[in-house]
Amino acid sequence: MRLKFQYTSDDWLFIERAILMIDGEKYTVTGNWERDNNSDIWEWLDLSVEENELLILEKLVNSKDAKVRYEGRQYHNDRTISSKEKSIIKKTLEIYNN
C-alpha cells in the first residue's frame, strides 16, 4: 500500500515534512518530496505504508478533527482533512486488511 501527499498551488513551499494534527496529537511524516510545475506547482511525497504510517492512517479515519500542515523551508500551508477523504482512506484500509 502507498501513502501519497500532494500539494498544488501557484506558490512554491519547498515542502520538507507533513505534520498531521489528529485529535490534538501530532504526527510528522518526512521523506523525499518531489516537485514539478507548468501553470501550477506540484509538490508530493509517495511512501510505502509501514507500521508507523498504518497507525497514523487508522487514527486518522477514526478522528473527529484532522488537519495536515505542509511545512516548507520558509512557509507552510494548512488544510482540514475532510470526512469524505477519511471515508476513502477507511475503505482503502478495509480492503488492505482483508
Secondary structure, 3 states (H helix, E strand, C coil): CEEEEEEEECCCCCEEEEEEEECCEEEEEECCCEEEECCCEEEEEEEECCHHHHHHHHHHHCCCCEEEEEEECCCEEEEECCHHHHHHHHHHHHHHHC
